């Protein structure tokens, strides 16, 4: 194996100690993970409030304040005295 030359290898190649002596490995650009698709069950008790359930009070305050401050900043930029 040491006498052969190869520019690149595509696919899943196991990095072993003996192979590391003769070649250098790089990190792949994409993960080659194994996924499993399963049939999901639907909860029929879902309502509109189910969407809001994960949001905490602190997150709601942060969202409202950031929207308000963005609106104030836009209003200040749009309605300045010298803005045509």
Biopython code that builds the backbone (N, CA, C, O; Angstrom):
import numpy as np
from Bio.PDB.StructureBuilder import StructureBuilder

atoms = [
    (1, "UNK", "N", (0.809, -1.190, 0.000)),
    (1, "UNK", "CA", (0.000, 0.000, 0.000)),
    (1, "UNK", "C", (0.857, 1.261, 0.000)),
    (1, "UNK", "O", (0.448, 2.279, -0.558)),
    (2, "UNK", "N", (2.010, 1.214, 0.600)),
    (2, "UNK", "CA", (2.859, 2.388, 0.688)),
    (2, "UNK", "C", (3.444, 2.760, -0.672)),
    (2, "UNK", "O", (3.753, 3.929, -0.903)),
    (3, "UNK", "N", (3.602, 1.801, -1.571)),
    (3, "UNK", "CA", (4.201, 2.077, -2.869)),
    (3, "UNK", "C", (3.214, 2.678, -3.859)),
    (3, "UNK", "O", (3.633, 3.228, -4.877)),
    (4, "UNK", "N", (1.901, 2.589, -3.588)),
    (4, "UNK", "CA", (0.894, 3.116, -4.498)),
    (4, "UNK", "C", (0.641, 4.593, -4.209)),
    (4, "UNK", "O", (0.805, 5.060, -3.082)),
    (5, "UNK", "N", (0.235, 5.322, -5.263)),
    (5, "UNK", "CA", (-0.085, 6.743, -5.077)),
    (5, "UNK", "C", (-1.552, 6.965, -5.397)),
    (5, "UNK", "O", (-2.131, 6.293, -6.251)),
    (6, "UNK", "N", (-2.130, 7.906, -4.707)),
    (6, "UNK", "CA", (-3.537, 8.256, -4.901)),
    (6, "UNK", "C", (-3.697, 9.730, -4.553)),
    (6, "UNK", "O", (-3.207, 10.178, -3.516)),
    (7, "UNK", "N", (-4.371, 10.480, -5.398)),
    (7, "UNK", "CA", (-4.555, 11.911, -5.168)),
    (7, "UNK", "C", (-5.697, 12.188, -4.203)),
    (7, "UNK", "O", (-5.560, 13.020, -3.307)),
    (8, "UNK", "N", (-6.828, 11.497, -4.374)),
    (8, "UNK", "CA", (-7.992, 11.746, -3.523)),
    (8, "UNK", "C", (-8.847, 10.502, -3.444)),
    (8, "UNK", "O", (-8.842, 9.665, -4.347)),
    (9, "UNK", "N", (-9.579, 10.393, -2.352)),
    (9, "UNK", "CA", (-10.510, 9.290, -2.150)),
    (9, "UNK", "C", (-11.828, 9.898, -1.705)),
    (9, "UNK", "O", (-11.854, 10.703, -0.774)),
    (10, "UNK", "N", (-12.933, 9.521, -2.362)),
    (10, "UNK", "CA", (-14.255, 10.003, -1.981)),
    (10, "UNK", "C", (-15.032, 8.844, -1.383)),
    (10, "UNK", "O", (-15.060, 7.750, -1.947)),
    (11, "UNK", "N", (-15.649, 9.077, -0.266)),
    (11, "UNK", "CA", (-16.436, 8.030, 0.382)),
    (11, "UNK", "C", (-16.026, 7.898, 1.828)),
    (11, "UNK", "O", (-15.218, 8.677, 2.333)),
    (12, "UNK", "N", (-16.582, 6.916, 2.482)),
    (12, "UNK", "CA", (-16.263, 6.677, 3.879)),
    (12, "UNK", "C", (-15.006, 5.820, 3.976)),
    (12, "UNK", "O", (-14.998, 4.653, 3.586)),
    (13, "UNK", "N", (-13.957, 6.419, 4.497)),
    (13, "UNK", "CA", (-12.692, 5.720, 4.680)),
    (13, "UNK", "C", (-12.368, 5.761, 6.165)),
    (13, "UNK", "O", (-12.371, 6.831, 6.774)),
    (14, "UNK", "N", (-12.093, 4.617, 6.742)),
    (14, "UNK", "CA", (-11.777, 4.544, 8.157)),
    (14, "UNK", "C", (-10.352, 5.026, 8.401)),
    (14, "UNK", "O", (-9.410, 4.591, 7.738)),
    (15, "UNK", "N", (-10.213, 5.936, 9.368)),
    (15, "UNK", "CA", (-8.892, 6.456, 9.702)),
    (15, "UNK", "C", (-8.249, 5.523, 10.728)),
    (15, "UNK", "O", (-8.640, 5.510, 11.895)),
    (16, "UNK", "N", (-7.282, 4.760, 10.296)),
    (16, "UNK", "CA", (-6.569, 3.846, 11.175)),
    (16, "UNK", "C", (-5.146, 4.341, 11.353)),
    (16, "UNK", "O", (-4.630, 5.133, 10.565)),
    (17, "UNK", "N", (-4.534, 3.846, 12.414)),
    (17, "UNK", "CA", (-3.172, 4.265, 12.702)),
    (17, "UNK", "C", (-2.190, 3.886, 11.610)),
    (17, "UNK", "O", (-1.270, 4.651, 11.322)),
    (18, "UNK", "N", (-2.361, 2.725, 10.998)),
    (18, "UNK", "CA", (-1.443, 2.302, 9.951)),
    (18, "UNK", "C", (-1.624, 3.138, 8.687)),
    (18, "UNK", "O", (-0.655, 3.408, 7.977)),
    (19, "UNK", "N", (-2.853, 3.547, 8.403)),
    (19, "UNK", "CA", (-3.099, 4.399, 7.235)),
    (19, "UNK", "C", (-2.577, 5.818, 7.455)),
    (19, "UNK", "O", (-2.170, 6.483, 6.502)),
    (20, "UNK", "N", (-2.585, 6.278, 8.694)),
    (20, "UNK", "CA", (-2.118, 7.635, 8.979)),
    (20, "UNK", "C", (-0.617, 7.790, 8.733)),
    (20, "UNK", "O", (-0.130, 8.909, 8.573)),
    (21, "UNK", "N", (0.117, 6.680, 8.702)),
    (21, "UNK", "CA", (1.554, 6.747, 8.414)),
    (21, "UNK", "C", (1.819, 7.122, 6.961)),
    (21, "UNK", "O", (2.819, 7.769, 6.649)),
    (22, "UNK", "N", (0.911, 6.707, 6.071)),
    (22, "UNK", "CA", (1.153, 6.861, 4.637)),
    (22, "UNK", "C", (0.350, 7.983, 3.989)),
    (22, "UNK", "O", (0.662, 8.387, 2.868)),
    (23, "UNK", "N", (-0.667, 8.492, 4.659)),
    (23, "UNK", "CA", (-1.505, 9.522, 4.042)),
    (23, "UNK", "C", (-2.001, 10.485, 5.105)),
    (23, "UNK", "O", (-1.979, 10.195, 6.302)),
    (24, "UNK", "N", (-2.448, 11.638, 4.631)),
    (24, "UNK", "CA", (-3.012, 12.626, 5.559)),
    (24, "UNK", "C", (-4.516, 12.719, 5.319)),
    (24, "UNK", "O", (-4.980, 12.689, 4.179)),
    (25, "UNK", "N", (-5.263, 12.830, 6.406)),
    (25, "UNK", "CA", (-6.712, 12.907, 6.334)),
    (25, "UNK", "C", (-7.159, 14.351, 6.575)),
    (25, "UNK", "O", (-6.549, 15.080, 7.357)),
    (26, "UNK", "N", (-8.217, 14.742, 5.902)),
    (26, "UNK", "CA", (-8.815, 16.053, 6.132)),
    (26, "UNK", "C", (-10.232, 15.864, 6.640)),
    (26, "UNK", "O", (-10.812, 14.786, 6.512)),
    (27, "UNK", "N", (-10.779, 16.915, 7.213)),
    (27, "UNK", "CA", (-12.140, 16.867, 7.718)),
    (27, "UNK", "C", (-13.098, 17.029, 6.539)),
    (27, "UNK", "O", (-12.890, 17.917, 5.712)),
    (28, "UNK", "N", (-14.121, 16.216, 6.434)),
    (28, "UNK", "CA", (-15.055, 16.339, 5.307)),
    (28, "UNK", "C", (-15.908, 17.600, 5.428)),
    (28, "UNK", "O", (-16.118, 18.130, 6.519)),
    (29, "UNK", "N", (-16.392, 18.063, 4.281)),
    (29, "UNK", "CA", (-17.244, 19.241, 4.271)),
    (29, "UNK", "C", (-18.655, 18.930, 4.760)),
    (29, "UNK", "O", (-19.312, 19.802, 5.330)),
    (30, "UNK", "N", (-19.122, 17.730, 4.552)),
    (30, "UNK", "CA", (-20.472, 17.336, 4.946)),
    (30, "UNK", "C", (-20.395, 16.197, 5.951)),
    (30, "UNK", "O", (-19.487, 15.369, 5.902)),
    (31, "UNK", "N", (-21.359, 16.168, 6.859)),
    (31, "UNK", "CA", (-21.443, 15.055, 7.800)),
    (31, "UNK", "C", (-22.048, 13.847, 7.099)),
    (31, "UNK", "O", (-22.932, 13.989, 6.254)),
    (32, "UNK", "N", (-21.586, 12.703, 7.440)),
    (32, "UNK", "CA", (-22.176, 11.479, 6.915)),
    (32, "UNK", "C", (-22.872, 10.768, 8.070)),
    (32, "UNK", "O", (-22.471, 9.677, 8.476)),
    (33, "UNK", "N", (-23.924, 11.405, 8.592)),
    (33, "UNK", "CA", (-24.662, 10.848, 9.716)),
    (33, "UNK", "C", (-25.723, 9.872, 9.219)),
    (33, "UNK", "O", (-26.137, 9.912, 8.061)),
    (34, "UNK", "N", (-26.138, 9.018, 10.102)),
    (34, "UNK", "CA", (-27.196, 8.072, 9.800)),
    (34, "UNK", "C", (-28.478, 8.603, 10.427)),
    (34, "UNK", "O", (-28.505, 8.918, 11.617)),
    (35, "UNK", "N", (-29.543, 8.704, 9.630)),
    (35, "UNK", "CA", (-30.819, 9.208, 10.105)),
    (35, "UNK", "C", (-31.873, 8.124, 9.988)),
    (35, "UNK", "O", (-31.776, 7.236, 9.142)),
    (36, "UNK", "N", (-32.879, 8.204, 10.845)),
    (36, "UNK", "CA", (-33.974, 7.258, 10.811)),
    (36, "UNK", "C", (-35.285, 8.032, 10.711)),
    (36, "UNK", "O", (-35.546, 8.917, 11.526)),
    (37, "UNK", "N", (-36.104, 7.708, 9.726)),
    (37, "UNK", "CA", (-37.397, 8.335, 9.546)),
    (37, "UNK", "C", (-38.460, 7.465, 10.189)),
    (37, "UNK", "O", (-38.549, 6.265, 9.928)),
    (38, "UNK", "N", (-39.265, 8.094, 11.036)),
    (38, "UNK", "CA", (-40.330, 7.374, 11.715)),
    (38, "UNK", "C", (-41.656, 8.067, 11.465)),
    (38, "UNK", "O", (-41.704, 9.274, 11.231)),
    (39, "UNK", "N", (-42.714, 7.309, 11.514)),
    (39, "UNK", "CA", (-44.046, 7.887, 11.362)),
    (39, "UNK", "C", (-44.403, 8.610, 12.661)),
    (39, "UNK", "O", (-44.375, 8.017, 13.739)),
    (40, "UNK", "N", (-44.735, 9.886, 12.549)),
    (40, "UNK", "CA", (-45.072, 10.683, 13.713)),
    (40, "UNK", "C", (-46.547, 10.594, 14.043)),
    (40, "UNK", "O", (-47.386, 10.344, 13.177)),
    (41, "UNK", "N", (-46.844, 10.804, 15.313)),
    (41, "UNK", "CA", (-48.242, 10.828, 15.734)),
    (41, "UNK", "C", (-48.657, 12.279, 15.949)),
    (41, "UNK", "O", (-47.859, 13.094, 16.413)),
    (42, "UNK", "N", (-49.879, 12.596, 15.618)),
    (42, "UNK", "CA", (-50.395, 13.945, 15.771)),
    (42, "UNK", "C", (-51.193, 14.055, 17.061)),
    (42, "UNK", "O", (-52.042, 13.215, 17.360)),
    (43, "UNK", "N", (-50.908, 15.092, 17.806)),
    (43, "UNK", "CA", (-51.671, 15.361, 19.013)),
    (43, "UNK", "C", (-52.848, 16.246, 18.622)),
    (43, "UNK", "O", (-52.659, 17.390, 18.210)),
    (44, "UNK", "N", (-54.038, 15.729, 18.748)),
    (44, "UNK", "CA", (-55.221, 16.466, 18.302)),
    (44, "UNK", "C", (-55.650, 17.545, 19.289)),
    (44, "UNK", "O", (-56.577, 18.304, 19.005)),
    (45, "UNK", "N", (-54.998, 17.625, 20.429)),
    (45, "UNK", "CA", (-55.358, 18.618, 21.439)),
    (45, "UNK", "C", (-54.593, 19.930, 21.259)),
    (45, "UNK", "O", (-54.646, 20.790, 22.138)),
    (46, "UNK", "N", (-53.891, 20.100, 20.151)),
    (46, "UNK", "CA", (-53.110, 21.305, 19.938)),
    (46, "UNK", "C", (-54.027, 22.468, 19.586)),
    (46, "UNK", "O", (-54.982, 22.324, 18.822)),
    (47, "UNK", "N", (-53.712, 23.618, 20.160)),
    (47, "UNK", "CA", (-54.436, 24.852, 19.880)),
    (47, "UNK", "C", (-53.421, 25.916, 19.501)),
    (47, "UNK", "O", (-52.230, 25.635, 19.367)),
    (48, "UNK", "N", (-53.901, 27.139, 19.331)),
    (48, "UNK", "CA", (-52.996, 28.248, 19.027)),
    (48, "UNK", "C", (-52.053, 28.522, 20.187)),
    (48, "UNK", "O", (-50.923, 28.963, 19.974)),
    (49, "UNK", "N", (-52.502, 28.267, 21.412)),
    (49, "UNK", "CA", (-51.672, 28.531, 22.587)),
    (49, "UNK", "C", (-50.509, 27.551, 22.698)),
    (49, "UNK", "O", (-49.558, 27.819, 23.433)),
    (50, "UNK", "N", (-50.558, 26.443, 22.002)),
    (50, "UNK", "CA", (-49.453, 25.482, 22.013)),
    (50, "UNK", "C", (-48.188, 26.114, 21.431)),
    (50, "UNK", "O", (-47.076, 25.792, 21.850)),
    (51, "UNK", "N", (-48.368, 27.019, 20.459)),
    (51, "UNK", "CA", (-47.221, 27.709, 19.869)),
    (51, "UNK", "C", (-46.554, 28.633, 20.876)),
    (51, "UNK", "O", (-45.331, 28.770, 20.866)),
    (52, "UNK", "N", (-47.332, 29.272, 21.744)),
    (52, "UNK", "CA", (-46.796, 30.247, 22.690)),
    (52, "UNK", "C", (-46.276, 29.615, 23.977)),
    (52, "UNK", "O", (-45.644, 30.294, 24.787)),
    (53, "UNK", "N", (-46.528, 28.357, 24.166)),
    (53, "UNK", "CA", (-46.164, 27.677, 25.405)),
    (53, "UNK", "C", (-44.657, 27.706, 25.709)),
    (53, "UNK", "O", (-44.299, 27.938, 26.864)),
    (54, "UNK", "N", (-43.755, 27.482, 24.741)),
    (54, "UNK", "CA", (-42.321, 27.471, 25.066)),
    (54, "UNK", "C", (-41.751, 28.850, 25.411)),
    (54, "UNK", "O", (-40.651, 28.933, 25.959)),
    (55, "UNK", "N", (-42.472, 29.930, 25.103)),
    (55, "UNK", "CA", (-41.935, 31.260, 25.352)),
    (55, "UNK", "C", (-42.116, 31.621, 26.825)),
    (55, "UNK", "O", (-43.216, 31.521, 27.368)),
    (56, "UNK", "N", (-41.038, 32.036, 27.454)),
    (56, "UNK", "CA", (-41.099, 32.461, 28.845)),
    (56, "UNK", "C", (-41.479, 33.940, 28.909)),
    (56, "UNK", "O", (-41.493, 34.633, 27.892)),
    (57, "UNK", "N", (-41.784, 34.411, 30.109)),
    (57, "UNK", "CA", (-42.140, 35.819, 30.287)),
    (57, "UNK", "C", (-40.969, 36.723, 29.918)),
    (57, "UNK", "O", (-41.160, 37.772, 29.302)),
    (58, "UNK", "N", (-39.787, 36.325, 30.285)),
    (58, "UNK", "CA", (-38.602, 37.131, 29.962)),
    (58, "UNK", "C", (-38.401, 37.241, 28.449)),
    (58, "UNK", "O", (-38.021, 38.300, 27.950)),
    (59, "UNK", "N", (-38.655, 36.146, 27.714)),
    (59, "UNK", "CA", (-38.538, 36.183, 26.258)),
    (59, "UNK", "C", (-39.595, 37.092, 25.651)),
    (59, "UNK", "O", (-39.304, 37.835, 24.713)),
    (60, "UNK", "N", (-40.827, 37.045, 26.173)),
    (60, "UNK", "CA", (-41.881, 37.934, 25.672)),
    (60, "UNK", "C", (-41.522, 39.398, 25.896)),
    (60, "UNK", "O", (-41.735, 40.229, 25.013)),
    (61, "UNK", "N", (-40.988, 39.715, 27.048)),
    (61, "UNK", "CA", (-40.589, 41.100, 27.337)),
    (61, "UNK", "C", (-39.476, 41.526, 26.397)),
    (61, "UNK", "O", (-39.484, 42.654, 25.904)),
    (62, "UNK", "N", (-38.526, 40.652, 26.143)),
    (62, "UNK", "CA", (-37.429, 40.963, 25.228)),
    (62, "UNK", "C", (-37.932, 41.178, 23.804)),
    (62, "UNK", "O", (-37.487, 42.104, 23.125)),
    (63, "UNK", "N", (-38.850, 40.337, 23.347)),
    (63, "UNK", "CA", (-39.405, 40.494, 21.996)),
    (63, "UNK", "C", (-40.178, 41.798, 21.842)),
    (63, "UNK", "O", (-40.013, 42.505, 20.848)),
    (64, "UNK", "N", (-41.015, 42.117, 22.814)),
    (64, "UNK", "CA", (-41.817, 43.348, 22.741)),
    (64, "UNK", "C", (-40.908, 44.568, 22.795)),
    (64, "UNK", "O", (-41.103, 45.511, 22.028)),
    (65, "UNK", "N", (-39.927, 44.571, 23.676)),
    (65, "UNK", "CA", (-39.012, 45.717, 23.788)),
    (65, "UNK", "C", (-38.177, 45.895, 22.521)),
    (65, "UNK", "O", (-37.964, 47.022, 22.075)),
    (66, "UNK", "N", (-37.708, 44.805, 21.944)),
    (66, "UNK", "CA", (-36.898, 44.937, 20.722)),
    (66, "UNK", "C", (-37.751, 45.443, 19.564)),
    (66, "UNK", "O", (-37.276, 46.249, 18.764)),
    (67, "UNK", "N", (-39.004, 44.988, 19.453)),
    (67, "UNK", "CA", (-39.887, 45.514, 18.401)),
    (67, "UNK", "C", (-40.187, 46.985, 18.629)),
    (67, "UNK", "O", (-40.206, 47.769, 17.680)),
    (68, "UNK", "N", (-40.421, 47.367, 19.873)),
    (68, "UNK", "CA", (-40.701, 48.761, 20.184)),
    (68, "UNK", "C", (-39.497, 49.651, 19.887)),
    (68, "UNK", "O", (-39.647, 50.719, 19.293)),
    (69, "UNK", "N", (-38.311, 49.222, 20.295)),
    (69, "UNK", "CA", (-37.113, 50.026, 20.054)),
    (69, "UNK", "C", (-36.789, 50.118, 18.563)),
    (69, "UNK", "O", (-36.322, 51.159, 18.101)),
    (70, "UNK", "N", (-37.026, 49.056, 17.812)),
    (70, "UNK", "CA", (-36.832, 49.112, 16.360)),
    (70, "UNK", "C", (-37.808, 50.094, 15.732)),
    (70, "UNK", "O", (-37.434, 50.852, 14.837)),
    (71, "UNK", "N", (-39.053, 50.089, 16.189)),
    (71, "UNK", "CA", (-40.044, 51.039, 15.685)),
    (71, "UNK", "C", (-39.690, 52.470, 16.011)),
    (71, "UNK", "O", (-39.857, 53.353, 15.169)),
    (72, "UNK", "N", (-39.205, 52.719, 17.212)),
    (72, "UNK", "CA", (-38.796, 54.079, 17.599)),
    (72, "UNK", "C", (-37.610, 54.534, 16.756)),
    (72, "UNK", "O", (-37.573, 55.686, 16.325)),
    (73, "UNK", "N", (-36.642, 53.656, 16.514)),
    (73, "UNK", "CA", (-35.484, 54.022, 15.703)),
    (73, "UNK", "C", (-35.898, 54.321, 14.268)),
    (73, "UNK", "O", (-35.408, 55.281, 13.673)),
    (74, "UNK", "N", (-36.792, 53.513, 13.706)),
    (74, "UNK", "CA", (-37.261, 53.774, 12.341)),
    (74, "UNK", "C", (-38.072, 55.053, 12.262)),
    (74, "UNK", "O", (-37.943, 55.806, 11.296)),
    (75, "UNK", "N", (-38.909, 55.315, 13.265)),
    (75, "UNK", "CA", (-39.689, 56.544, 13.285)),
    (75, "UNK", "C", (-38.771, 57.758, 13.382)),
    (75, "UNK", "O", (-39.011, 58.776, 12.733)),
    (76, "UNK", "N", (-37.732, 57.650, 14.183)),
    (76, "UNK", "CA", (-36.785, 58.760, 14.304)),
    (76, "UNK", "C", (-36.075, 59.025, 12.982)),
    (76, "UNK", "O", (-35.885, 60.180, 12.599)),
    (77, "UNK", "N", (-35.684, 57.968, 12.285)),
    (77, "UNK", "CA", (-34.993, 58.140, 11.011)),
    (77, "UNK", "C", (-35.929, 58.645, 9.916)),
    (77, "UNK", "O", (-35.502, 59.420, 9.060)),
    (78, "UNK", "N", (-37.185, 58.229, 9.921)),
    (78, "UNK", "CA", (-38.109, 58.611, 8.863)),
    (78, "UNK", "C", (-38.710, 59.993, 9.051)),
    (78, "UNK", "O", (-38.911, 60.719, 8.077)),
    (79, "UNK", "N", (-38.993, 60.357, 10.263)),
    (79, "UNK", "CA", (-39.716, 61.613, 10.516)),
    (79, "UNK", "C", (-38.840, 62.704, 11.087)),
    (79, "UNK", "O", (-39.294, 63.529, 11.881)),
    (80, "UNK", "N", (-37.596, 62.706, 10.685)),
    (80, "UNK", "CA", (-36.726, 63.820, 11.104)),
    (80, "UNK", "C", (-37.181, 65.101, 10.440)),
    (80, "UNK", "O", (-37.956, 65.072, 9.483)),
    (81, "UNK", "N", (-36.714, 66.200, 10.933)),
    (81, "UNK", "CA", (-37.148, 67.514, 10.445)),
    (81, "UNK", "C", (-36.719, 67.769, 9.008)),
    (81, "UNK", "O", (-37.469, 68.380, 8.247)),
    (82, "UNK", "N", (-35.555, 67.326, 8.628)),
    (82, "UNK", "CA", (-35.028, 67.610, 7.285)),
    (82, "UNK", "C", (-35.136, 66.436, 6.334)),
    (82, "UNK", "O", (-34.475, 66.438, 5.295)),
    (83, "UNK", "N", (-35.936, 65.439, 6.645)),
    (83, "UNK", "CA", (-36.116, 64.292, 5.766)),
    (83, "UNK", "C", (-37.196, 64.622, 4.737)),
    (83, "UNK", "O", (-38.352, 64.815, 5.115)),
    (84, "UNK", "N", (-36.859, 64.692, 3.461)),
    (84, "UNK", "CA", (-37.881, 65.101, 2.467)),
    (84, "UNK", "C", (-38.947, 64.044, 2.271)),
    (84, "UNK", "O", (-39.868, 64.236, 1.476)),
]
sb = StructureBuilder()
sb.init_structure("model")
sb.init_model(0)
sb.init_chain("A")
sb.init_seg("    ")
for serial, (resi, resn, name, xyz) in enumerate(atoms, 1):
    if name == "N":
        sb.init_residue(resn, " ", resi, " ")
    sb.init_atom(name, np.array(xyz, "f"), 0.0, 1.0, " ", f" {name:<3s}", serial, name[0])
structure = sb.get_structure()
